[in-house]
Amino acid sequence: MKAGTPSARRSNEQAWLITGPLAVLAIVCSFVLALAGPPPPGNLFGAVAIFGVMVATSTQVLQVVVRRQALEVIVTEIPLVLAFFYLPPLTVVLIAVLAALVGQLRRRLSAPKVWFNLARTAGAASAAGVVLLALPPVEGVGPKAWAVLFAVVSVNSLISLAAISAVITLLHGWQAGWELIRNAPAPQVICAINAVIGLVILMAIESNLWSVLLIAVLAIAVVLVYRSYAQFLRQHRTLGNMYELTRAISESGQEGGLVDALLDRVRALMQAEYATLWLPAQGRHPEVLLSARLDDRGLLDVALTPSIVRERVRQSGRPLASGRAFDDDDDVRRALGKHQVKDVIVVPLRSGQAVIGTLEVVNRLSDVGHFTAADIPVFETVAAHVAVALENSRLVDRLRHDAYHDTLTGLPNRRRIIGALDESVKIRLPGEVVALLLFDVDGLRQVNESLGHAAGDKVLAEVASRLRASAPSSALVGRAGGDEFLVTLRLESAEAALELAAQLRDQIRDEMVFDALTLDVNTAVGVAVHPDHGSDAATLLLRVDLAATAAKSVPGSVQLFNPALESRSLRRLGLAGDLRRALDDNELKVYFQPKVTLRDRRLVGVECLARWEHPTHGTVAPEDFVAVAEHTGQLSRLTEVVLREGLRRSRDWALADQPLPIAVNLAARTLTDQHFPDRVQELLSEYRVPAQRLTLEITEAGVLDGTDRPIPTLQRLRDLGVRLSVDDFGTGDSSLAHLRRLPVHEVKVDRSFVQGMATDPGDLAIVNAVVTLSQQFGLAVVAEGVESELTLELLQDIGCEIGQGFLFSRPLPYERLAAWFGAQVEPETTADGELPRLRVVP
């Protein structure tokens, strides 16, 4: 598929826009030379000799390919030095133009290129002749003559460079022209060296005419050395490009962008217009036919060559080359001619002895360039690297597929479902839910025991097939393991999820026929939805499993999760009654975790956290007893216990001239209590604590639930002077932009992102974005879960000011908090009302 539009390319005919001014320049300068310069032809024998030398040097071409054009740097500086010294300038112009014409006709270039090169040669030579007339006359071969002749030859070279840059810019845009100018210093240095060599030859001829013989021998040797050196440069460039290609293949193969990185580099390495990869369909891998074309961004899903060429290479297993330098059969030549293919090389891609596809390059760039036999071994080497990389990529793909799919049914497995579910709950939109349906196949054990496991596998495969065929196209269907299947998708509501579950269950209940047996397979379906029943995959899976278990004993065998199902657990049933007694008997304790400035480790407050040590169950996780408190109506009492203890301790510290701001967590449901702000005001007055020393932390899902319900309560709390904080930011589906309409003061970055900063660039980027944007909105930022010095340094680097975590202290009971503070505070920092600064904790 084409991933970009081709850049605009103009026709070569428009080169007249540059050729015309060059021709005018040549005519004007030649007219000046005819009037002011010595009359031509001068020394006729010398003119003929120099013409022959110019024609000979025009055969030694340094060719530079820019996009579709070949730029030819012809080594004419040496004979130009001699020509401008011995001949009248106008004669030099005529000789240069004639020599250029011979060279252009020999290479059989197109008419626009011939006229451009002739105009460029005439304009550069005539302008150089005018410069020669303007400078002091050349007398002898001393330093004065050197400077004059060097300047004249330099003018000739610079005008040629300017003309070539102008025509490339006209035809291909300023980027191509700039690319040529950027690569110009090396050719200009070569021109300068050639001019110096010309001056040395001039001095030798003036000293002794017989030196011409030695110079001719030296010239032949230089030509041979130059050809060897040019071949060496080509080999060196090819080796460097091969290295870059293999490195790019190695890097991109790990990221899945192998073909994108491959084809464009292969095309550039082989200096071709097209590079095409063809991989026939194999197993679950579809056919691949992609091409990279010069000047196009992205790849094309077409090929310039006919399919007969690729099929022949695949069947024979041997390379196929067609073009001026190759002897190919008539069928291939005719087939390629119909597709306007100048030349092509197609090589097989091998995996062991099997041919898995082909790689081809089409149309060598420039009018005079063609693929040769020497290109085939290079291209075969490239193809060998490509084949290995493709096989490795497919192997990794197979391993990844096996890791995330069930072998029996081919469905995504539990790991894949959990990953997809975690991603889904992060990007939920208002007005929809993420539904999770668990289908538990009844009676599979009896099938295995009666008919064998092969029959049981057939039942599971058939259930999988029916689920996959009946589920909406947007649903992800997977096997959780054993006799359980999962379906997850986005729906309008929990009621829509129940309706879909019933429909899918009916589809599965149709009779299944295996050989002579007819089985009636039933399923129980549990349903859970985000955000009502959980904010992460683990919670949703736990609760949908409870719903599926309950579905086996309800009519219709479809059950939506509700909190009552969770409380059926013996532990939860015990906690429900025990929590009330624990609140009555003050068994719940409040722990305090310090919040510290990251730059100088000054204590700026504490977070108050409820802890419960159950006499039977031991330590009860906060999320467990908070959930029980929500479901049993004890949430307001639990919140007040924490608030009272925190405010009491803040008052005690204030009496000791050590202000201690406190933070208390609120459940989302508390924000729906219209009397809660009044109760907060009463407690603040009772304990005589300024409102700004109290921060109420609400989870992201609670404060940004897609509705405006929490906003009135938040506004009233803010009007009291209480600070408001969004806790666990980043774990929900909101964005920082939503915070602008909420009366909050602070954002707390979730510990999962903070703890992953040192190892996951994605987590580091998320934290950096939260800190930067929050500060721009005027919000304070607190990083939770700071547990290492490296994490601390990273947070300091991105500008986060406050943090809390085990690096500074775990949550502590009040007595240990006071002892911890007293043991670590630096005495000299407690004066003058400065915030206490803590010693570095080893």
C-alpha positions in Angstrom: 0.0 0.0 0.0 1.4 3.4 -0.9 2.4 5.2 2.3 3.1 8.6 0.8 2.8 10.7 -2.3 5.7 10.9 -4.7 7.7 14.1 -4.7 7.2 16.4 -7.7 9.6 15.8 -10.6 9.8 18.0 -13.6 10.6 16.9 -17.1 14.1 17.2 -18.5 12.7 19.4 -21.2 12.5 22.2 -18.6 16.3 22.2 -18.4 16.0 24.9 -21.1 15.3 27.3 -18.3 19.0 26.9 -17.3 20.4 26.0 -20.8 19.1 29.3 -22.3 20.8 31.6 -19.8 24.1 29.6 -20.1 23.9 29.9 -23.9 23.4 33.7 -23.6 26.3 33.9 -21.3 28.5 32.0 -23.7 27.5 34.2 -26.6 28.1 37.5 -24.7 31.4 36.4 -23.4 32.5 35.0 -26.8 31.6 38.3 -28.4 33.8 40.1 -25.8 36.7 37.7 -26.5 36.3 38.2 -30.2 36.6 42.0 -29.8 39.1 42.3 -27.0 41.1 39.1 -27.2 43.8 37.9 -29.7 42.4 36.6 -33.0 41.9 32.8 -33.3 43.0 30.2 -34.1 46.6 30.9 -32.9 49.0 28.0 -33.0 47.0 25.5 -35.2 49.2 22.5 -34.3 48.9 23.2 -30.6 45.1 23.6 -31.0 44.8 20.2 -32.6 47.0 18.6 -30.0 45.1 20.1 -27.1 41.8 19.2 -28.7 42.9 15.6 -28.8 43.9 15.7 -25.2 40.6 17.2 -24.2 38.7 14.4 -26.1 40.9 11.8 -24.3 40.3 13.3 -20.9 36.5 13.4 -21.6 36.5 9.6 -21.5 37.7 9.5 -17.9 34.4 10.4 -16.1 33.7 10.7 -12.4 30.0 10.0 -12.3 27.8 11.1 -9.3 24.2 10.0 -9.3 21.7 12.4 -7.7 18.1 11.0 -7.7 17.4 10.1 -11.3 20.2 12.1 -12.9 23.9 11.3 -13.5 26.2 14.2 -12.9 29.5 13.8 -14.8 32.7 15.5 -13.6 35.1 15.4 -16.6 38.8 15.9 -15.9 39.4 18.9 -18.3 41.4 21.2 -16.0 44.8 19.9 -17.1 44.4 20.6 -20.8 42.5 23.8 -20.0 45.7 25.2 -18.2 47.7 24.4 -21.4 45.0 25.8 -23.7 44.6 29.1 -21.9 48.4 29.5 -21.8 49.1 28.7 -25.5 45.9 29.6 -27.4 43.7 32.6 -27.7 40.7 32.4 -25.3 38.1 32.2 -28.1 40.0 29.2 -29.6 39.9 27.6 -26.2 36.1 28.0 -26.1 35.7 26.4 -29.5 38.0 23.5 -28.6 36.2 22.9 -25.3 32.8 22.9 -27.0 33.8 20.5 -29.7 35.5 18.1 -27.2 32.3 18.2 -25.1 30.2 17.4 -28.2 32.3 14.4 -29.0 32.0 13.1 -25.5 28.2 13.7 -25.3 27.6 11.9 -28.7 29.8 9.0 -27.6 27.7 8.5 -24.5 24.4 8.9 -26.4 22.7 11.2 -24.0 19.3 12.6 -24.5 19.0 15.9 -26.4 18.2 18.2 -23.4 21.3 16.8 -21.6 23.5 17.3 -24.7 22.4 20.9 -25.1 22.8 21.7 -21.4 26.3 20.2 -21.3 27.4 22.1 -24.4 26.0 25.4 -23.1 27.6 24.8 -19.7 31.0 24.1 -21.3 30.7 27.1 -23.5 29.5 29.4 -20.8 32.2 28.3 -18.3 35.0 28.4 -20.8 34.0 31.8 -22.3 33.6 33.3 -18.8 37.0 32.0 -17.8 38.4 33.5 -21.0 37.0 36.9 -20.0 38.6 36.6 -16.6 41.9 35.8 -18.3 41.7 39.0 -20.4 40.8 41.0 -17.3 43.8 39.8 -15.3 47.4 40.9 -16.0 48.9 39.3 -19.1 50.6 35.9 -18.6 54.4 36.2 -19.1 56.6 33.1 -18.5 55.7 30.4 -16.1 56.4 32.1 -12.8 54.2 32.5 -9.8 52.3 35.3 -11.4 51.3 33.0 -14.3 50.4 30.3 -11.9 47.9 32.5 -10.0 46.3 33.8 -13.2 45.9 30.4 -14.8 44.7 28.8 -11.5 42.1 31.6 -11.1 40.9 31.1 -14.7 40.5 27.3 -14.3 38.7 27.8 -10.9 36.2 30.2 -12.5 35.5 27.5 -15.1 34.9 24.9 -12.4 32.7 27.1 -10.3 30.5 28.2 -13.1 30.0 24.5 -14.1 29.1 23.6 -10.5 26.6 26.5 -10.3 25.0 25.4 -13.6 24.7 21.8 -12.5 23.3 22.8 -9.1 20.7 25.1 -10.8 19.4 22.4 -13.2 19.2 19.8 -10.4 17.3 22.3 -8.2 15.0 23.1 -11.0 14.2 19.5 -11.8 14.2 17.9 -8.3 13.7 20.7 -5.8 16.1 22.6 -3.6 16.8 19.6 -1.4 18.5 17.8 -4.3 20.4 21.0 -5.3 21.6 21.4 -1.7 22.6 17.8 -1.6 24.8 18.4 -4.6 26.4 21.5 -3.2 27.0 19.8 0.1 29.0 17.1 -1.7 30.8 19.6 -3.9 34.0 20.3 -1.8 35.6 17.0 -2.8 35.2 17.4 -6.6 36.4 21.1 -6.3 39.5 19.9 -4.4 40.1 17.4 -7.2 39.7 20.3 -9.8 42.2 22.4 -7.9 44.7 19.5 -7.8 44.2 18.9 -11.6 44.9 22.6 -12.1 48.2 22.3 -10.2 49.1 19.3 -12.2 48.4 21.2 -15.4 50.8 24.0 -14.2 53.5 21.4 -13.4 53.1 19.9 -16.9 53.2 23.4 -18.4 56.5 24.1 -16.6 57.9 20.8 -17.8 57.0 21.5 -21.4 58.4 25.0 -21.3 61.6 23.6 -19.8 62.0 20.8 -22.3 59.6 19.8 -25.1 60.7 16.2 -24.9 59.1 16.0 -21.5 55.8 15.5 -23.4 56.8 11.8 -23.9 57.3 11.3 -20.2 54.1 13.1 -19.4 52.2 10.9 -21.8 53.6 7.8 -20.1 52.7 9.3 -16.7 49.2 10.1 -17.9 48.6 6.5 -19.0 49.8 5.3 -15.6 47.6 7.8 -13.8 44.6 6.6 -15.8 45.2 3.0 -14.8 45.7 4.0 -11.2 42.6 6.2 -11.3 40.5 3.3 -12.6 41.8 1.0 -9.9 41.2 3.7 -7.3 37.6 4.3 -8.6 36.9 0.6 -8.4 38.3 0.5 -4.8 36.0 3.5 -3.9 33.0 1.7 -5.3 33.9 -1.5 -3.4 34.4 0.5 -0.2 31.1 2.3 -0.6 29.4 -1.0 -1.3 30.9 -2.5 1.8 29.8 0.5 4.0 26.3 0.3 2.6 26.2 -3.4 3.3 27.2 -2.8 6.9 24.5 -0.1 7.3 21.9 -2.4 5.7 22.7 -5.4 8.0 22.7 -3.1 11.0 19.3 -1.6 10.0 17.9 -5.1 9.4 19.2 -6.2 12.8 17.6 -3.3 14.6 14.3 -3.1 12.8 13.8 -6.9 12.8 13.3 -6.6 16.6 10.6 -3.9 16.2 8.6 -5.4 13.4 9.6 -2.7 10.8 11.9 -5.0 8.8 10.5 -4.5 5.3 10.3 -0.7 5.7 13.9 -0.5 6.7 15.0 -3.0 4.2 13.7 -2.0 0.8 14.7 1.6 0.7 18.2 0.8 1.8 18.5 -2.0 -0.8 17.3 0.4 -3.5 19.9 3.0 -2.5 22.7 0.5 -2.2 22.1 -0.8 -5.7 21.4 2.7 -7.1 18.1 1.5 -8.6 14.7 3.2 -9.2 12.8 0.3 -7.6 13.5 -2.4 -5.1 10.8 -5.1 -4.6 10.3 -7.9 -2.1 8.0 -10.8 -2.9 7.0 -13.4 -0.4 4.4 -16.0 -1.5 1.6 -16.9 0.9 2.9 -19.5 3.4 0.8 -20.9 6.2 -0.9 -18.1 8.1 1.4 -15.6 6.5 -0.3 -13.8 3.5 1.4 -12.9 0.2 3.7 -9.9 0.5 4.5 -7.8 -2.6 6.0 -4.4 -1.7 8.2 -2.0 -3.5 10.3 1.1 -2.6 10.5 3.7 -5.3 12.9 6.6 -5.6 11.4 9.9 -4.3 8.4 8.1 -2.7 7.9 8.0 1.0 6.7 4.6 2.2 6.1 1.5 0.2 3.9 0.6 -2.8 2.0 -2.7 -3.0 2.8 -3.1 -6.7 5.8 -4.2 -8.7 7.1 -2.9 -12.0 8.1 -6.3 -13.3 5.6 -9.0 -14.4 5.0 -12.0 -12.2 6.5 -14.3 -14.8 10.0 -13.1 -13.9 9.5 -13.8 -10.1 7.9 -17.2 -10.7 10.8 -18.2 -13.0 13.4 -17.3 -10.3 11.3 -19.1 -7.7 11.1 -22.3 -9.7 14.7 -22.3 -10.9 16.3 -21.0 -7.7 18.8 -19.0 -9.7 19.3 -15.3 -10.2 17.8 -13.7 -13.3 19.3 -10.5 -14.9 18.1 -8.6 -17.9 19.5 -5.5 -19.6 22.2 -4.1 -21.9 25.0 -6.0 -20.0 23.3 -9.4 -19.9 22.3 -12.1 -22.4 18.7 -12.9 -21.5 16.1 -14.8 -23.4 13.7 -13.2 -25.7 10.6 -14.0 -23.6 11.9 -12.2 -20.6 13.1 -9.2 -22.7 9.7 -8.8 -24.4 7.9 -9.1 -21.0 10.1 -6.5 -19.5 9.9 -4.2 -22.5 6.1 -4.1 -22.2 6.5 -2.7 -18.6 9.2 -0.1 -19.5 11.9 -1.9 -17.6 15.4 -0.9 -18.7 17.3 -3.5 -16.7 16.5 -5.7 -13.7 18.2 -8.2 -11.3 16.0 -10.8 -9.5 17.6 -13.1 -6.9 15.9 -15.9 -4.8 15.6 -15.7 -1.1 16.5 -19.0 0.5 15.7 -20.7 3.7 17.9 -23.8 3.6 17.2 -25.4 0.3 13.7 -23.9 -0.1 13.0 -20.6 -2.0 10.8 -18.4 0.2 10.6 -15.4 -2.1 12.5 -13.1 -4.3 14.2 -9.7 -4.1 14.7 -7.5 -7.1 16.0 -4.2 -8.2 14.8 -2.4 -11.3 16.3 0.3 -13.5 19.7 1.5 -12.6 19.6 5.2 -12.0 20.8 7.7 -14.7 20.5 7.4 -18.5 24.0 6.0 -18.9 24.0 3.6 -15.9 23.2 -0.1 -16.2 23.4 -3.1 -14.0 26.5 -5.3 -14.7 27.5 -8.8 -13.9 29.6 -7.5 -11.0 26.3 -6.3 -9.3 24.9 -9.9 -9.1 27.3 -11.2 -6.4 26.7 -8.1 -4.3 22.9 -8.4 -4.7 23.1 -12.1 -3.8 25.0 -11.2 -0.6 22.3 -8.7 0.3 19.6 -11.3 -0.4 21.3 -13.8 1.9 21.2 -11.3 4.8 17.6 -10.4 4.0 16.5 -14.1 3.9 18.0 -14.8 7.3 16.4 -11.6 8.7 13.0 -12.5 7.3 13.2 -16.1 8.6 14.2 -14.8 12.1 11.4 -12.3 12.0 8.9 -15.0 11.1 10.3 -17.3 13.8 9.9 -14.5 16.4 6.4 -13.9 15.1 5.6 -17.6 15.5 7.0 -17.7 19.0 5.1 -14.6 20.0 1.9 -16.0 18.5 2.4 -19.3 20.4 3.0 -17.4 23.6 -0.3 -15.5 23.3 -2.5 -18.1 21.7 -4.0 -21.4 22.8 -2.7 -24.4 20.9 -5.9 -26.3 20.8 -8.4 -23.6 19.7 -6.0 -21.0 18.1 -7.7 -18.4 20.3 -5.8 -15.8 22.3 -4.9 -17.2 25.7 -5.3 -15.8 29.2 -2.1 -13.7 29.0 -3.3 -12.1 25.8 -6.7 -11.4 27.2 -5.3 -9.8 30.3 -3.0 -7.5 28.2 -5.8 -6.4 26.0 -8.1 -5.9 28.9 -5.5 -3.7 30.7 -5.2 -1.6 27.5 -9.0 -1.3 27.1 -9.7 0.0 30.6 -7.1 2.8 30.1 -8.9 4.3 27.2 -12.6 3.9 28.0 -14.8 6.7 26.6 -17.8 8.3 28.4 -21.0 6.5 27.6 -19.5 3.0 27.2 -18.3 0.2 29.3 -15.6 -2.5 28.8 -17.4 -5.8 29.2 -15.8 -9.1 30.1 -17.8 -12.3 29.6 -16.7 -15.6 31.0 -18.2 -18.8 29.5 -17.8 -21.9 31.6 -18.6 -25.1 29.7 -20.7 -27.5 31.8 -20.2 -31.2 31.8 -16.7 -31.3 30.0 -15.4 -33.5 32.7 -18.1 -36.1 32.0 -17.3 -36.0 28.3 -13.6 -36.6 29.0 -14.4 -39.5 31.3 -17.0 -41.1 29.0 -15.7 -40.5 25.5 -12.0 -39.6 26.2 -10.0 -36.4 26.1 -10.1 -36.4 22.2 -13.8 -35.9 22.4 -13.4 -33.2 25.0 -10.9 -31.4 22.8 -13.4 -31.5 19.9 -16.1 -30.0 22.2 -13.7 -27.2 23.2 -12.7 -26.5 19.6 -16.4 -26.4 18.5 -17.3 -24.0 21.3 -14.3 -21.8 20.3 -15.4 -21.9 16.7 -19.0 -20.9 17.5 -18.0 -18.1 19.9 -15.6 -16.7 17.3 -18.3 -16.8 14.6 -21.1 -15.4 16.7 -19.3 -12.7 18.6 -19.2 -9.2 17.2 -16.2 -8.3 15.0 -15.0 -5.8 17.6 -14.8 -8.5 20.3 -11.7 -10.3 21.4 -12.5 -14.0 22.0 -10.0 -16.1 24.0 -9.6 -19.2 26.0 -8.8 -18.6 29.7 -7.8 -22.2 30.3 -9.5 -25.5 30.9 -13.2 -25.2 30.0 -13.4 -21.4 30.3 -13.6 -18.9 27.4 -13.4 -15.1 27.6 -15.0 -12.5 25.4 -14.1 -8.8 25.9 -15.4 -5.8 24.0 -16.8 -2.3 24.4 -20.6 -1.9 24.8 -23.1 0.8 25.7 -23.9 -0.5 29.2 -23.9 -3.5 31.5 -27.4 -4.4 30.2 -26.1 -4.7 26.7 -23.4 -7.0 28.0 -26.0 -9.2 29.6 -28.0 -9.3 26.4 -25.0 -10.3 24.3 -24.0 -13.0 26.8 -27.5 -14.6 26.5 -27.3 -14.5 22.7 -23.9 -16.1 22.6 -24.9 -18.7 25.1 -27.9 -19.7 22.9 -25.5 -20.1 19.9 -23.2 -22.4 21.8 -26.2 -24.5 23.1 -27.0 -25.8 19.7 -26.4 -29.5 19.4 -22.9 -30.7 18.5 -22.6 -33.8 16.4 -19.4 -35.9 16.6 -19.4 -39.0 14.5 -22.5 -41.0 15.7 -22.9 -38.9 18.9 -25.0 -35.9 19.5 -24.0 -33.8 22.5 -25.9 -31.0 24.1 -23.4 -28.7 25.7 -24.4 -26.0 28.1 -22.5 -23.0 29.5 -22.7 -20.7 32.5 -21.8 -17.1 31.8 -20.5 -14.5 34.2 -20.4 -10.8 33.2 -18.4 -8.0 34.7 -17.9 -4.5 33.3 -15.4 -1.7 33.8 -15.5 0.7 35.6 -18.4 -0.6 37.7 -16.7 -3.8 38.8 -13.0 -3.0 38.6 -10.4 -0.7 37.2 -7.8 -3.3 36.2 -7.7 -6.7 34.4 -6.9 -8.7 37.6 -9.9 -7.4 39.5 -12.3 -7.9 36.5 -11.1 -11.4 36.0 -11.6 -12.2 39.7 -15.1 -10.8 39.7 -16.2 -12.3 36.4 -15.1 -15.7 37.8 -17.3 -15.1 40.8 -20.2 -14.2 38.5 -19.7 -17.3 36.4 -19.7 -19.5 39.5 -22.9 -17.9 40.6 -24.4 -18.2 37.1 -24.5 -22.0 37.5 -27.2 -21.7 40.1 -29.4 -19.0 38.7 -32.1 -19.2 36.0 -30.8 -18.5 32.5 -27.2 -19.3 33.6 -26.1 -15.6 33.0 -25.0 -13.6 36.0 -23.8 -10.0 36.2 -21.3 -9.4 39.0 -22.5 -7.5 42.0 -20.7 -6.7 45.3 -22.9 -9.3 47.1 -21.2 -12.0 45.2 -17.8 -11.0 46.6 -19.1 -10.8 50.1 -20.2 -14.4 49.9 -16.6 -15.3 50.5 -16.2 -16.4 54.1 -13.4 -14.0 54.7 -15.4 -11.1 53.4 -18.5 -12.1 55.4 -16.3 -12.2 58.5 -14.8 -8.8 57.7 -18.1 -7.2 57.2 -19.1 -7.8 60.9 -15.7 -7.5 62.3 -15.1 -4.1 60.7 -18.0 -2.5 62.6 -16.7 -3.9 65.9 -13.2 -2.7 65.0 -14.5 0.8 64.4 -16.5 0.7 67.7 -13.5 -0.5 69.7 -10.9 1.8 68.0 -9.0 -1.2 66.6 -8.1 0.5 63.4 -4.8 2.4 63.5 -3.6 5.3 61.5 -0.1 5.2 60.0 1.7 8.2 58.5 4.0 8.2 55.5 6.2 11.3 55.1 6.0 13.5 52.0 9.4 15.0 51.3 10.8 17.7 48.9 13.1 15.9 46.5 15.8 18.5 46.2 16.7 19.0 49.9 14.6 16.3 51.6 12.5 18.6 53.7 9.4 17.2 55.4 6.3 18.9 53.9 3.6 16.7 55.2 2.4 13.2 55.8 -0.3 10.9 54.2 -2.6 9.3 56.7 -3.3 5.6 56.0 -5.7 3.3 57.8 -4.3 -0.1 59.0 -6.2 -3.0 60.5 -4.7 -5.9 62.3 -7.4 -8.5 62.5 -7.2 -10.9 65.5 -7.9 -13.9 63.2 -7.0 -13.0 59.7 -3.9 -10.9 60.6 -3.2 -7.8 58.5 -6.1 -6.9 56.3 -5.2 -5.1 53.1 -6.7 -1.6 52.9 -8.4 -2.2 49.6 -10.3 -5.2 51.3 -11.7 -3.4 54.3 -12.3 -0.2 52.4 -14.4 -2.2 49.9 -16.3 -3.8 52.7 -16.8 -0.4 54.3 -18.3 0.9 51.1 -20.7 -2.1 50.7 -21.7 -2.1 54.4 -22.3 1.6 54.9 -19.2 2.0 57.2 -17.3 4.3 54.8 -18.2 7.6 56.4 -17.1 6.2 59.8 -13.9 4.9 58.5 -13.1 8.2 56.8 -13.9 10.2 60.0 -11.6 7.9 62.1 -8.7 8.7 59.8 -9.5 12.4 59.6 -9.8 12.8 63.4 -6.4 11.1 64.0 -4.7 13.1 61.3 -6.0 16.4 62.5 -5.2 15.6 66.1 -1.6 14.9 65.3 -1.4 18.0 63.1 -2.6 20.1 66.0 -0.1 18.5 68.4 2.8 19.3 66.0 1.5 22.9 65.5 1.6 23.4 69.3 5.3 22.5 69.1 5.8 25.1 66.4 6.3 22.4 63.8 3.4 22.7 61.3 2.5 19.2 59.9 0.2 19.2 56.8 -1.8 16.0 56.5 -3.4 14.2 53.5 -6.3 11.8 53.8 -7.6 9.5 51.1 -11.3 9.7 50.1 -13.3 7.1 48.3 -15.2 8.1 45.2 -18.5 7.5 46.9 -17.7 10.1 49.6 -17.9 12.8 46.9 -21.6 12.0 46.5 -22.3 12.8 50.2 -23.6 16.4 50.2 -23.0 16.6 54.0 -19.3 15.7 53.8 -18.0 19.2 53.4 -19.9 20.4 56.5 -18.4 17.5 58.5 -14.9 18.5 57.4 -15.5 22.1 58.5 -16.7 20.9 61.9 -13.6 18.7 62.4 -11.3 21.5 61.3 -12.9 23.8 63.9 -12.9 21.2 66.6 -9.1 20.6 66.2 -8.3 24.2 65.4 -6.3 23.2 62.3 -6.1 25.6 59.4 -7.9 24.3 56.3 -4.8 24.7 54.1 -3.0 22.0 56.2 -5.5 19.4 55.1 -5.3 17.7 51.7 -8.0 15.3 50.6 -6.8 12.8 48.0 -9.4 11.3 45.5 -8.5 8.6 43.0 -8.4 9.6 39.4 -11.4 7.3 38.6 -13.4 9.0 41.4 -12.7 12.6 40.5 -12.7 12.1 36.7 -15.6 9.7 36.2 -16.8 11.3 33.0 -19.6 13.2 34.8 -20.0 16.4 36.7 -21.3 14.8 39.9 -18.1 15.2 42.0 -17.6 18.9 41.0 -20.1 20.5 43.5 -18.6 18.7 46.5 -15.1 19.5 45.3 -16.0 23.2 44.9 -17.4 23.3 48.5 -14.3 21.7 49.9 -12.1 24.1 48.0 -14.1 27.0 49.3 -13.3 25.9 52.8 -9.6 26.2 52.0 -8.9 22.5 51.9 -6.4 21.4 49.3 -7.5 18.7 46.8 -5.3 16.1 45.2 -5.9 13.6 42.4 -4.4 10.3 43.6 -3.0 7.5 41.4 -3.0 9.7 38.3 -2.2 7.9 35.1 -4.1 4.7 35.9 -7.4 5.9 34.6 -8.7 6.9 31.2 -8.5 10.7 31.7 -6.1 13.3 30.5 -4.4 16.3 32.1 -6.6 18.6 30.1 -9.6 17.4 32.1 -8.0 18.8 35.3 -8.4 22.3 34.1 -12.1 22.3 34.9 -11.7 20.8 38.3 -10.9 22.7 41.5 -7.8 20.6 42.4 -4.4 21.8 43.7 -2.2 18.7 43.3 -1.6 15.6 41.1 0.0 12.4 42.5 1.7 10.3 39.9 0.9 6.6 40.4 3.6 4.5 41.8 3.5 2.0 38.9 4.9 4.7 36.5 7.4 6.1 39.1 8.9 2.7 39.9 9.2 1.9 36.2 11.0 5.1 35.3 14.5 3.7 35.6 13.8 0.7 33.3 11.0 1.7 31.0 11.4 4.8 28.7 7.6 4.8 28.3 7.0 5.2 32.1 9.7 8.0 32.1 8.0 9.8 29.3 4.6 9.6 31.1 5.9 11.0 34.4 7.8 13.7 32.5 4.6 14.7 30.7 2.5 14.7 33.8 5.0 16.9 35.7 5.5 19.3 32.8 1.8 19.8 32.0 0.7 19.9 35.7 3.2 22.7 36.5 1.9 24.6 33.5 -1.6 24.3 34.9 -0.3 25.6 38.3 -0.7 22.2 40.0 1.8 20.7 42.5 3.1 17.2 41.6 3.8 14.4 44.1 5.6 11.2 43.0 4.5 8.1 44.8 6.6 5.0 45.1 10.1 6.6 45.3 12.2 3.6 46.2 15.7 4.1 44.7 18.3 6.9 44.4 18.2 6.5 40.6 14.4 7.2 40.6 15.0 10.2 42.8 17.6 11.6 40.4 15.3 11.1 37.4 12.5 12.9 39.2 14.8 15.8 40.1 15.9 16.0 36.5 12.4 16.4 35.2 11.5 19.0 37.8 9.3 17.0 40.2 9.4 18.7 43.6 7.7 16.3 46.1 7.9 12.6 46.6 7.0 9.8 49.0 8.1 6.2 49.1 10.2 3.6 50.9 13.4 5.5 50.0 12.4 8.1 52.7 10.2 6.0 54.9 7.5 3.3 55.0 4.1 4.2 56.6 4.8 4.5 60.4 2.6 4.6 63.5 2.7 8.0 65.1 5.2 7.1 67.9 7.7 5.8 65.3 7.0 8.8 63.0 8.0 11.2 65.8 11.1 9.2 66.6 12.0 8.9 62.9 11.7 12.6 62.5 13.7 13.4 65.6 16.5 11.0 64.6 16.9 12.4 61.1 16.2 16.1 61.2 19.3 18.3 61.1 19.1 20.7 64.1 20.6 23.7 62.4 17.7 23.8 59.9 15.0 24.1 62.5 15.6 27.8 63.2 13.9 30.9 61.7 10.8 29.0 60.7 12.5 27.0 58.0 11.1 23.6 57.1 13.0 20.8 58.8 15.5 19.2 56.4 16.1 15.5 56.8 19.5 13.8 56.8 20.1 11.5 53.9 18.9 8.0 54.9 21.5 5.3 54.1 
